[in-house]
C-alpha cells in the first residue's frame, strides 16, 4: 500500500471519527461549515501524528491486536447497528481491514503519549487536600428538590384555557389530590399541559433559580411529600409536588477524594503531554527553518 494511499485513507478515517465525535453524525450529514471545520481538525491531527510517530520516544512502541479490537468496538457502539457502521465505511471507500490500519497508527500515538507520562510522580494526599481547600467552592452543592408539577396553561384564544376556566380546572385537580398525593403522577399524566406529563409531571432535581420566581420561592419552602396550593406563573397555573429534599452543603474531602484523584492525575498527564508536544512542534519548525 503506497504512502499516498495511506494518507488518503487516514484522512477518510479521521473525517469519520471527527464527524462522529464532534458533530454526532456521519460525514455525509455534515453541513458545509461543519465539513470545513472537520477538515481543519483532521489536518491538525495528521500533522501532530506525523511528528509524534517520528519522535525518538515512539521507537519500540507497539500496539496489540486486543487494543485494536477494543477500539473497533468503541467505534461500532457509536452506530445504531453493525450495518450502519459498514455503510459509513463504504461511503468513505474503506473496509474494516483498512480501518484497523488507521487505528494502529492512532493507538500507537496514544501509547507514545502514555509512555512520556510513565515517570510522572503519583499524586499525594497532601496535593489532593491542598487542591480541595484552595478550590472549596467547586465542591459546594446547592439545595435541590425532586419535583413534579401539573400545568394548565392560560391562552385566551381557547375557551378551555381562558384564565377563569384554567383556574377552575386546576382547582378541580387540586381538590382530587387532597389527601391522595400518590395520585399526583396519574393526574399529571392525564391533565398537565406540559411535555413532562409523559413522565408523570417529573421535573427532576430542581435547584434554586431554575423555575419561574413565583414557583421557585414556594418550592424551596416545601418539605418532602407536600403539594403546593395553586401557583400562577406567566404561562399558567401550576401544582407542585416536592418528592424529596436534598439540603445544600459542601462535599467532604472523603466524598470527593476518589474522583478528585482521577482528575488531578488526568490534568497532570495532559500538562506533560502538551509541554512535550509543544517542544516537538517547535523543534519541527526549527528544523524546517534551518533545513
C-alpha beads as a LAMMPS data file, in Angstrom:
LAMMPS data file: protein, C-alpha beads

291 atoms
290 bonds

1 atom types
1 bond types

-500.0 500.0 xlo xhi
-500.0 500.0 ylo yhi
-500.0 500.0 zlo zhi

Masses

1 110.0

Atoms # bond

1 1 1 0.000 0.000 0.000
2 1 1 1.543 3.335 -1.040
3 1 1 2.192 6.286 1.268
4 1 1 -0.144 8.335 -0.916
5 1 1 -2.945 5.831 -0.416
6 1 1 -2.218 5.587 3.310
7 1 1 -2.527 9.363 3.659
8 1 1 -5.781 9.348 1.707
9 1 1 -7.202 6.530 3.823
10 1 1 -6.048 8.245 7.021
11 1 1 -7.912 11.381 6.062
12 1 1 -11.083 9.433 5.310
13 1 1 -10.873 7.638 8.634
14 1 1 -10.179 10.796 10.598
15 1 1 -13.059 12.580 8.919
16 1 1 -15.348 9.759 10.032
17 1 1 -14.104 9.984 13.635
18 1 1 -14.290 13.779 13.806
19 1 1 -17.824 13.779 12.385
20 1 1 -18.991 11.212 14.945
21 1 1 -17.208 12.672 17.956
22 1 1 -17.711 16.394 17.315
23 1 1 -20.969 16.517 15.369
24 1 1 -22.665 13.192 16.245
25 1 1 -23.331 12.308 12.610
26 1 1 -21.788 10.635 9.579
27 1 1 -19.519 12.760 7.334
28 1 1 -22.170 12.797 4.601
29 1 1 -24.573 14.561 7.003
30 1 1 -22.207 17.448 7.816
31 1 1 -23.148 20.950 6.741
32 1 1 -20.642 22.845 4.573
33 1 1 -19.449 24.826 7.601
34 1 1 -19.129 21.679 9.731
35 1 1 -17.277 19.932 6.918
36 1 1 -14.701 22.722 6.698
37 1 1 -14.265 22.706 10.471
38 1 1 -13.858 18.919 10.447
39 1 1 -11.205 19.143 7.712
40 1 1 -9.238 21.660 9.782
41 1 1 -9.324 19.282 12.763
42 1 1 -8.235 16.379 10.543
43 1 1 -5.337 18.374 9.107
44 1 1 -4.150 19.309 12.586
45 1 1 -4.397 15.697 13.785
46 1 1 -2.424 14.370 10.814
47 1 1 0.377 16.878 11.312
48 1 1 0.672 16.135 15.028
49 1 1 0.531 12.367 14.480
50 1 1 3.303 12.520 11.871
51 1 1 5.599 14.458 14.218
52 1 1 4.842 12.231 17.224
53 1 1 5.428 8.950 15.399
54 1 1 8.771 10.202 14.067
55 1 1 9.974 11.143 17.556
56 1 1 12.630 9.163 19.422
57 1 1 10.035 8.389 22.111
58 1 1 7.997 6.431 19.544
59 1 1 10.789 3.905 18.942
60 1 1 9.757 0.456 20.093
61 1 1 6.177 1.407 20.922
62 1 1 3.791 -1.349 19.846
63 1 1 0.028 -1.769 19.571
64 1 1 -1.598 -5.069 20.489
65 1 1 -4.351 -6.741 18.480
66 1 1 -6.565 -6.525 21.574
67 1 1 -6.213 -2.724 21.633
68 1 1 -7.263 -2.508 18.004
69 1 1 -10.309 -4.737 18.530
70 1 1 -11.383 -2.694 21.567
71 1 1 -11.107 0.493 19.513
72 1 1 -13.212 -1.083 16.762
73 1 1 -15.881 -1.990 19.311
74 1 1 -15.991 1.604 20.594
75 1 1 -16.493 2.924 17.072
76 1 1 -19.178 0.325 16.363
77 1 1 -21.012 1.369 19.538
78 1 1 -21.450 4.862 18.079
79 1 1 -23.647 3.430 15.316
80 1 1 -27.209 2.181 15.603
81 1 1 -26.229 -1.272 14.351
82 1 1 -23.279 -3.030 12.625
83 1 1 -24.730 -2.453 9.168
84 1 1 -24.758 1.310 9.810
85 1 1 -21.019 1.229 10.501
86 1 1 -20.368 -0.867 7.385
87 1 1 -22.418 1.578 5.327
88 1 1 -20.462 4.549 6.713
89 1 1 -17.156 2.891 5.842
90 1 1 -18.398 2.011 2.351
91 1 1 -19.360 5.631 1.750
92 1 1 -15.801 6.583 2.689
93 1 1 -14.314 3.950 0.380
94 1 1 -12.892 1.911 3.250
95 1 1 -13.295 -1.525 4.789
96 1 1 -12.570 -2.819 8.291
97 1 1 -9.077 -4.027 7.437
98 1 1 -8.148 -0.546 6.262
99 1 1 -9.773 0.886 9.372
100 1 1 -7.638 -1.403 11.521
101 1 1 -4.516 0.020 9.865
102 1 1 -5.655 3.540 10.641
103 1 1 -6.434 2.570 14.222
104 1 1 -2.956 1.091 14.565
105 1 1 -1.378 4.495 13.860
106 1 1 -3.775 6.309 16.167
107 1 1 -3.289 3.855 19.042
108 1 1 0.471 3.912 18.588
109 1 1 0.353 7.666 19.074
110 1 1 -1.750 7.225 22.226
111 1 1 0.775 4.704 23.537
112 1 1 3.590 7.171 22.896
113 1 1 1.742 9.828 24.874
114 1 1 1.254 7.341 27.715
115 1 1 4.968 6.453 27.593
116 1 1 6.077 10.028 28.146
117 1 1 3.882 10.123 31.255
118 1 1 5.262 6.894 32.715
119 1 1 7.697 8.662 35.051
120 1 1 5.203 11.141 36.489
121 1 1 5.174 11.043 40.298
122 1 1 1.951 9.852 41.982
123 1 1 -0.474 12.478 43.256
124 1 1 -0.050 12.710 47.021
125 1 1 -2.732 13.035 49.691
126 1 1 -1.261 16.449 50.533
127 1 1 -1.755 17.638 46.937
128 1 1 -5.357 16.421 46.945
129 1 1 -6.055 18.179 50.241
130 1 1 -4.385 21.393 49.061
131 1 1 -6.454 21.470 45.846
132 1 1 -9.641 20.746 47.796
133 1 1 -9.035 23.541 50.313
134 1 1 -7.919 26.043 47.677
135 1 1 -10.949 25.354 45.451
136 1 1 -13.563 24.593 48.093
137 1 1 -16.255 26.453 46.101
138 1 1 -16.073 23.741 43.423
139 1 1 -17.324 21.201 45.931
140 1 1 -20.297 23.196 47.179
141 1 1 -23.681 21.929 46.045
142 1 1 -26.926 23.968 46.099
143 1 1 -30.074 22.662 47.767
144 1 1 -32.427 20.786 45.481
145 1 1 -35.929 19.387 45.409
146 1 1 -37.068 16.362 43.414
147 1 1 -40.193 17.845 41.906
148 1 1 -43.260 17.030 39.841
149 1 1 -45.739 19.560 38.546
150 1 1 -49.059 19.922 36.795
151 1 1 -49.590 22.824 34.417
152 1 1 -52.797 24.246 32.996
153 1 1 -51.905 26.995 30.552
154 1 1 -53.614 30.345 30.100
155 1 1 -54.495 31.137 26.490
156 1 1 -57.478 33.412 25.785
157 1 1 -57.654 32.065 22.211
158 1 1 -59.088 28.786 23.528
159 1 1 -62.292 28.661 25.627
160 1 1 -60.919 25.886 27.864
161 1 1 -57.784 27.929 28.601
162 1 1 -59.127 31.354 29.439
163 1 1 -57.826 32.499 32.807
164 1 1 -61.075 31.799 34.636
165 1 1 -61.610 28.340 33.130
166 1 1 -57.966 27.347 33.556
167 1 1 -58.136 28.315 37.242
168 1 1 -61.292 26.272 37.718
169 1 1 -59.707 23.249 36.012
170 1 1 -56.560 23.218 38.134
171 1 1 -58.516 23.802 41.340
172 1 1 -60.523 20.695 40.489
173 1 1 -57.279 18.746 40.108
174 1 1 -56.018 20.113 43.443
175 1 1 -59.266 19.016 45.095
176 1 1 -58.880 15.466 43.735
177 1 1 -55.359 15.330 45.168
178 1 1 -56.319 16.325 48.704
179 1 1 -55.030 13.561 50.925
180 1 1 -54.081 11.491 47.857
181 1 1 -50.650 12.681 46.757
182 1 1 -49.954 9.152 45.494
183 1 1 -52.239 10.057 42.570
184 1 1 -50.210 13.112 41.558
185 1 1 -48.313 11.277 38.843
186 1 1 -51.519 9.942 37.255
187 1 1 -53.218 13.337 37.409
188 1 1 -50.181 14.946 35.778
189 1 1 -50.147 12.350 33.010
190 1 1 -53.852 12.903 32.366
191 1 1 -54.302 16.648 32.752
192 1 1 -50.980 18.517 32.661
193 1 1 -50.343 20.618 29.549
194 1 1 -46.572 20.441 29.932
195 1 1 -44.428 17.962 27.941
196 1 1 -43.398 16.494 31.318
197 1 1 -46.888 14.975 31.503
198 1 1 -45.475 11.987 29.626
199 1 1 -43.245 11.359 32.670
200 1 1 -45.924 11.983 35.265
201 1 1 -45.020 15.657 35.550
202 1 1 -41.435 14.928 36.593
203 1 1 -39.158 17.981 36.588
204 1 1 -36.339 16.059 38.273
205 1 1 -33.842 17.566 40.713
206 1 1 -34.568 21.299 40.721
207 1 1 -32.070 23.814 42.125
208 1 1 -32.830 27.448 43.022
209 1 1 -33.337 29.746 40.066
210 1 1 -34.423 27.074 37.582
211 1 1 -38.178 27.720 37.715
212 1 1 -40.295 30.850 37.407
213 1 1 -39.743 33.012 40.514
214 1 1 -43.367 32.504 41.563
215 1 1 -42.773 28.735 41.689
216 1 1 -39.179 28.817 42.862
217 1 1 -39.857 30.839 46.006
218 1 1 -42.612 28.474 47.132
219 1 1 -40.875 25.215 46.186
220 1 1 -37.882 25.875 48.412
221 1 1 -40.124 26.298 51.433
222 1 1 -41.748 22.898 50.878
223 1 1 -40.994 19.654 52.654
224 1 1 -40.950 16.180 51.130
225 1 1 -44.454 14.863 50.454
226 1 1 -46.094 18.284 50.208
227 1 1 -48.297 19.535 47.373
228 1 1 -48.379 23.279 46.787
229 1 1 -51.507 25.379 46.517
230 1 1 -52.348 26.626 43.031
231 1 1 -49.492 28.862 41.881
232 1 1 -49.569 31.222 38.909
233 1 1 -46.697 31.915 36.501
234 1 1 -46.606 33.881 33.227
235 1 1 -47.707 30.769 31.309
236 1 1 -50.484 29.466 33.534
237 1 1 -51.391 27.715 36.769
238 1 1 -49.284 25.067 38.488
239 1 1 -49.384 22.488 41.229
240 1 1 -46.035 21.346 42.602
241 1 1 -45.226 18.110 44.389
242 1 1 -41.994 18.036 46.372
243 1 1 -40.950 14.377 46.447
244 1 1 -37.565 14.708 48.108
245 1 1 -35.458 17.392 49.763
246 1 1 -31.681 17.432 49.341
247 1 1 -30.030 20.085 51.516
248 1 1 -27.245 22.196 50.125
249 1 1 -23.763 21.921 51.534
250 1 1 -20.136 21.185 50.841
251 1 1 -18.979 17.700 49.898
252 1 1 -16.351 16.429 52.301
253 1 1 -12.823 15.634 51.190
254 1 1 -13.548 11.950 51.807
255 1 1 -16.533 12.093 49.434
256 1 1 -14.684 13.726 46.560
257 1 1 -11.207 12.227 47.028
258 1 1 -11.512 9.313 44.531
259 1 1 -12.768 11.405 41.620
260 1 1 -10.511 14.330 42.573
261 1 1 -7.514 11.986 42.443
262 1 1 -8.555 10.812 38.957
263 1 1 -8.979 14.410 37.797
264 1 1 -5.618 15.563 39.171
265 1 1 -3.859 12.594 37.573
266 1 1 -5.543 13.336 34.235
267 1 1 -4.583 17.019 34.468
268 1 1 -1.002 16.088 35.287
269 1 1 -0.801 13.850 32.201
270 1 1 -2.356 16.492 29.964
271 1 1 0.145 19.132 31.116
272 1 1 3.087 16.808 30.474
273 1 1 1.741 15.823 27.034
274 1 1 1.033 19.420 25.995
275 1 1 4.520 20.514 27.021
276 1 1 6.099 17.599 25.158
277 1 1 4.028 18.210 22.016
278 1 1 4.818 21.929 22.129
279 1 1 8.548 21.155 22.272
280 1 1 8.229 18.676 19.387
281 1 1 6.365 21.188 17.224
282 1 1 8.899 23.911 17.963
283 1 1 11.712 21.502 17.068
284 1 1 9.950 20.601 13.812
285 1 1 9.539 24.258 12.869
286 1 1 13.180 24.948 13.721
287 1 1 14.350 22.059 11.553
288 1 1 12.317 23.343 8.609
289 1 1 13.708 26.839 9.002
290 1 1 17.320 25.697 9.251
291 1 1 16.958 22.690 6.981

Bonds

1 1 1 2
2 1 2 3
3 1 3 4
4 1 4 5
5 1 5 6
6 1 6 7
7 1 7 8
8 1 8 9
9 1 9 10
10 1 10 11
11 1 11 12
12 1 12 13
13 1 13 14
14 1 14 15
15 1 15 16
16 1 16 17
17 1 17 18
18 1 18 19
19 1 19 20
20 1 20 21
21 1 21 22
22 1 22 23
23 1 23 24
24 1 24 25
25 1 25 26
26 1 26 27
27 1 27 28
28 1 28 29
29 1 29 30
30 1 30 31
31 1 31 32
32 1 32 33
33 1 33 34
34 1 34 35
35 1 35 36
36 1 36 37
37 1 37 38
38 1 38 39
39 1 39 40
40 1 40 41
41 1 41 42
42 1 42 43
43 1 43 44
44 1 44 45
45 1 45 46
46 1 46 47
47 1 47 48
48 1 48 49
49 1 49 50
50 1 50 51
51 1 51 52
52 1 52 53
53 1 53 54
54 1 54 55
55 1 55 56
56 1 56 57
57 1 57 58
58 1 58 59
59 1 59 60
60 1 60 61
61 1 61 62
62 1 62 63
63 1 63 64
64 1 64 65
65 1 65 66
66 1 66 67
67 1 67 68
68 1 68 69
69 1 69 70
70 1 70 71
71 1 71 72
72 1 72 73
73 1 73 74
74 1 74 75
75 1 75 76
76 1 76 77
77 1 77 78
78 1 78 79
79 1 79 80
80 1 80 81
81 1 81 82
82 1 82 83
83 1 83 84
84 1 84 85
85 1 85 86
86 1 86 87
87 1 87 88
88 1 88 89
89 1 89 90
90 1 90 91
91 1 91 92
92 1 92 93
93 1 93 94
94 1 94 95
95 1 95 96
96 1 96 97
97 1 97 98
98 1 98 99
99 1 99 100
100 1 100 101
101 1 101 102
102 1 102 103
103 1 103 104
104 1 104 105
105 1 105 106
106 1 106 107
107 1 107 108
108 1 108 109
109 1 109 110
110 1 110 111
111 1 111 112
112 1 112 113
113 1 113 114
114 1 114 115
115 1 115 116
116 1 116 117
117 1 117 118
118 1 118 119
119 1 119 120
120 1 120 121
121 1 121 122
122 1 122 123
123 1 123 124
124 1 124 125
125 1 125 126
126 1 126 127
127 1 127 128
128 1 128 129
129 1 129 130
130 1 130 131
131 1 131 132
132 1 132 133
133 1 133 134
134 1 134 135
135 1 135 136
136 1 136 137
137 1 137 138
138 1 138 139
139 1 139 140
140 1 140 141
141 1 141 142
142 1 142 143
143 1 143 144
144 1 144 145
145 1 145 146
146 1 146 147
147 1 147 148
148 1 148 149
149 1 149 150
150 1 150 151
151 1 151 152
152 1 152 153
153 1 153 154
154 1 154 155
155 1 155 156
156 1 156 157
157 1 157 158
158 1 158 159
159 1 159 160
160 1 160 161
161 1 161 162
162 1 162 163
163 1 163 164
164 1 164 165
165 1 165 166
166 1 166 167
167 1 167 168
168 1 168 169
169 1 169 170
170 1 170 171
171 1 171 172
172 1 172 173
173 1 173 174
174 1 174 175
175 1 175 176
176 1 176 177
177 1 177 178
178 1 178 179
179 1 179 180
180 1 180 181
181 1 181 182
182 1 182 183
183 1 183 184
184 1 184 185
185 1 185 186
186 1 186 187
187 1 187 188
188 1 188 189
189 1 189 190
190 1 190 191
191 1 191 192
192 1 192 193
193 1 193 194
194 1 194 195
195 1 195 196
196 1 196 197
197 1 197 198
198 1 198 199
199 1 199 200
200 1 200 201
201 1 201 202
202 1 202 203
203 1 203 204
204 1 204 205
205 1 205 206
206 1 206 207
207 1 207 208
208 1 208 209
209 1 209 210
210 1 210 211
211 1 211 212
212 1 212 213
213 1 213 214
214 1 214 215
215 1 215 216
216 1 216 217
217 1 217 218
218 1 218 219
219 1 219 220
220 1 220 221
221 1 221 222
222 1 222 223
223 1 223 224
224 1 224 225
225 1 225 226
226 1 226 227
227 1 227 228
228 1 228 229
229 1 229 230
230 1 230 231
231 1 231 232
232 1 232 233
233 1 233 234
234 1 234 235
235 1 235 236
236 1 236 237
237 1 237 238
238 1 238 239
239 1 239 240
240 1 240 241
241 1 241 242
242 1 242 243
243 1 243 244
244 1 244 245
245 1 245 246
246 1 246 247
247 1 247 248
248 1 248 249
249 1 249 250
250 1 250 251
251 1 251 252
252 1 252 253
253 1 253 254
254 1 254 255
255 1 255 256
256 1 256 257
257 1 257 258
258 1 258 259
259 1 259 260
260 1 260 261
261 1 261 262
262 1 262 263
263 1 263 264
264 1 264 265
265 1 265 266
266 1 266 267
267 1 267 268
268 1 268 269
269 1 269 270
270 1 270 271
271 1 271 272
272 1 272 273
273 1 273 274
274 1 274 275
275 1 275 276
276 1 276 277
277 1 277 278
278 1 278 279
279 1 279 280
280 1 280 281
281 1 281 282
282 1 282 283
283 1 283 284
284 1 284 285
285 1 285 286
286 1 286 287
287 1 287 288
288 1 288 289
289 1 289 290
290 1 290 291
